[in-house]
Amino acid sequence: MTAASAHLRALTTILALFRTTADQSCSTADETCVDTGRYKTWEESPASWEEFGHDNDKSICRLPIISVEEWEKGQYWLRQEPVIVKNVTKGWGALEHWTKEEMIRRYPDIMVGMGSAKQLGQVGPDDRDLLEQVSIKDFIVNHMHNADKYVFDRKLKMPDNLVKDTEPMPMPSRQYKEDYQGYMDMNLPSREMWMDHLALTIGRDLQGLTFHRHNAAWNTVVFGAKRWILYDGERFEHNITRLKRMTRDVENPVQPTGPLWIKTLYHKNERLEEIRNYGHDCIQHAGDLIYVPDQWAHMVVNIGDTVAIVSERGLKDFSGSSGESSEYKAAKS
């Protein structure tokens, strides 16, 4: 061993000891220090903007981008057209309480459903055998950046203290919460009711569910960003083969992950033309709500560490589906 290599090894050992000591001081000596895992904040983690981001050019995204006031006045949730709503999280406690450090500090023991992002996309997040119950702290510190792990359990309603952080809740879910009796007096079938059931999603860069469809839903990003590919359900309503051909390589029956689909399949055959004419390719930024109509196929890719909430029509606490239209359907079916 040369003197230089010996010196380098000694320096490496010292740095490792320093990091270990720092970690131990965070967990023992300094009670105010919060272990946030590999990255201190959501924003410090890797984010694949150059590879997967774009500027929502009107020829690519093609969605109306509206205000909260327009969303509510126009009751867009009754329509069969997607839309992006800006500044939905204005005034939310989540902007302070859900920073990485504060989320761990305030809600370390809240349980969430964690699974493989790839499996959840291909099979669906309703398969209970694919989900493991872990605490928010355990997921963020030990799992989020170490494996293909993703928090998304649409059947697991967020606890009330987290729900409070998302007030004022977007319509129409807010109506159920604020005027329960009036809402019930409308006598809507359960599959058509927007309840106060909010699901939490947390995932690192490039995670997200591959093509799937379900009842109408809205998704609001608190931190991070998402790229969405949406495909009009009417386009394949009577031609499921078209959906299969769009979402996978016909020579390989395995449905690819979102990033792999964008990189290898999007620009092949008729897919790009189909999305340009019968779908949308959009970037959802922090603070944005995106509304996905009933049975529109869609795929999502996180850009950076992303925290979001979801409300789906027809779902209630631990209920699963309330009728056929509330079922999660991977694009294979």
N, C-alpha and C positions, 0 to 999 in steps of 0.2 A: 504494500500500500504506500503510495507516495505521500509526501508531507501535505500536498494540496488536497488530496482526497481525504486524508485523515482530518484536516482542518474543516473540510466541508461536512463530513459526517458529524463532527463535534458540534458544528453550528446548527445542523439539522436537528440534532438531539436536544440542544438548548431551546430551539424554537418550539419543538414538540412539547417539551416540559413547560415552557411558558404558556402555550395554549391550554395544556391540561390544567395548570395552576389557575389560569384565568377562568376556565369553565368551573372549576371547583369553587373559586371565590364567588362566582355568580350564584351557585346553588347553596352555599353555606354562609360565607362571611357577609355578603351583601343581600339582605332580604328584599331590597327594592329592585334588584336585578332580575330580569325575566329572560329565561332561556328561550330564544325564538328559533332555534334550529340553525340550519346552514346559512340563512340570510336574516339580517336583523329586521328588515321591513319587506312588505310585499314588493315595493318598487325596486329594491336592490337585486331582486332575482333576475335571471336571464329572461329576455323577452324577444321573440323572433319577429320583430317588426319588419325588418328588411326582407325577410323571406315570405311572410304571410300577411303583412299589413298592406292597406291601400287607402286612398283618400275619399272613398265613397263617391266616386265620380257618378254622375247621374246615369250614364250609359251602362254602368256596372251594377250599382246598388238598385237604382230605379224605385226606391221606396219613398213615400211621403215622409218627411221629417218634420214633426209637429211639436207644439207646446203641450204642457199638461192641460191647460185650459181648452185647447182644441180637442184633445183626447176625450176629455169629459163631456164637453158640449156636443161633440159629434158622435159620442157613444161608439167609438170605433170597435169596441169589443163585440159588437153585434154584427160586424161585417165579416166578410170572407176574404179580406185583403190584409196582408201584413202591413205594419207601420212601425216607425221608430219615434219614440217620444223623448224629448230632451229634458234635462234638469229634474228628473223625477225624485232624486234623492235630496233635493234642497231641503234643509232643515232637519234631516234625519240624524238621530243620535248615533247611528251606525258609522257615520263619517268620523266620529271620534272614538267610539267604543269598539269598532271593528278594525282599527289598525292592528297590525300583527301583534304587537306587544300588548295592547289593551285587550284584545280578544282573549289572549292567553291569560292575562291577569284577571279579567272579569268573569270569564266563562270556561275555566280550565276543565271542569268535570262534566260539562254538557256532552251527552252522547250523540254520535253521528254515525251514519252508515257508510262504511268505507269498502270499496271494491276495486277490482281491476278495471281501468277505464276501457280497455279493449273489450273485455268480456261483457261489461255493462252495456256497451254499445251494440255488440253483436247479438246478445241474448235479451237484454233489457234489464233495467234496475228493479223490476218487480220480482225477480228470482231471489228469494230470501237466502238461498244457499250461497249466493255470490257476495253477500254483504256481511261484513264483520262490524260489530258494534265497538267503537273506540271513542275515547274522549277527544274533544277538540285539541287539547294540549298534546296528547299522544300523537295524533295525526300530524299536526303541524311540525312538531319537533322531531319525531322519529320516522315518519312515513312519507311525508309530502314530497320530498326530493330524493328519496332513496330507492323508489321502485315505481311501478306503474299503478299507483294508488290514487284514487279519486273519491271525494266525498260527494255523493249524490244519492239520496234516498227520498224519492218523491212521496212516499207514504208516511214518512216520519215528519210530523209537524214540528216546526220550530217552537221551543218553549216561549212562554209569554214574555219573559224579559228580553229575549232577542226580538220578538215581534214588536215590542214597544219601541225598539230602536229603529224600526222601519215606518214610523208614523210621521206624517200622514200616509197611510197605506194607499197605494194606487187603487183607483176604481177599476173594475166593479167590486173587487174584493172588500174594499172599505165599506160598501153599502151593507154587506152582510154583518160586519162587525158593529157598525154604528146604528143600524135600524133593523135589528134581527127580526122583530115581529112583522114589520112592514114587508120585509123581504120574504118571509115565510108565507105571508098572506097572498103573495103572487102565485102560489101553488105551482111553482115550476117543478118539472121532473128533476130528480137529484142530479142527473147527468148534465143538466143545463144550469146548475147553480154554481156561482162563484162564491166559495166560502172563504173563511179567514185562515185557510190552510196554506201556510207558506213553507216551502222546503228550501234548505240551505245547500249551496254547492260551493266547494272549495277545491281548487286544483292548480297545479303548476302549469308552466308554459307548455303549449302543444297538446294539452289534454282536452278532453271533451268527448261527447258521444257521437258516434258515427251515424249515418242516416237512419232515421226512425220517424214515427208519426204517432199522434195521439190526439186527444181532445184539445180544444182551443186553450192556449196558455200565454201568460206573459212572463218575461224574464227581465230582471233589472240587475245591472252590474253595479256593485258598490266600489270595488277596487279592481283594477286590471282592465282587460278588454277581451272581446270575443269576435272571431270571424264566423259569420253565418252563411251557409249555402241553403237556400230555401227553394222548394220545387212544388208547384201547384198540384194539389191532390186531384183536381179534375183532369189533369193531363194523363194520369194513369189509373183513374177510377175503374175503367173497364178494360185496362190493359196492364196488368201487374208485371208482365214481362218487360214493359218499357221501364218500369221502376228498377227492376233487377239489372237491366242492361245499363242504366244510368249509374247505379251505385257500386258496381263491381266490374272487374275484368271478366268477360265471358269465358275466358280460358282458365280462370282461377276462381272457383266458387266461394272462396273465403272473402268476406267483406273487409276491405282495408280500413285502417284508421283514417281519421279526417286529414291529417297532414299528408299521409301517403296518397290518398285519393286526389288531393289538390296537386301534388307534385307529379303523379304518374298517369292519372286517368282524366283529369278535368279537361285537358286540351286535346283529347283523342276522340275520334268518331264524332257523334252528334252532341256530346255532353255540353260543351261550351255554348253552342247555339241554343240548346234546350233551356239552359239557365238564363241566357240573355233574353229569351222570348217568353218563357213560362216560369221563370223563377227570379231569384235575387241573390246577389253576392255582396254582403254588407259587413262593415265593421261597427261593432257596438262598443262605445266608449263608456268609461265610468260615468254614472249618472243617467245613462240611457236605459229606457225600457224598450224592448222589442216584443211586439205582439205577433204570435204565430197562430193562424186560424186552424180550425178543426181539420185534421187529416192531411195537412201540408207536410210533406217529407222535409226534413231539415237535418243538418249536420253542423256541429259547433267545434271550433278550435280555439282554445285559450291562447292569448298573446300575453305572456307574463303570468305571474301569480294572479289568480282571479278569484274574487269572492262575489257571489251573486245569490239572488233569491228568485224562487219560481212560484207562481200560482197557476194551478191548472183547473179548469172548469170541471166540476164533477167529483173532485177528490176531497175527502175529509179524513180526519185523523185515523190512521191505520186501516182505512177502508179498502184500499186497493181500488179496483175499478167499479164504477157505478153504471153498468151498462157497457155495451160493446164499444161505444165511441170514446170511453175513458181508458181503454186498454192501451198500454204501450206496445207498439208494433215495430219491431226491427224491420229494416227494409227488405229482409229476406222473405217476409210474409205479406 
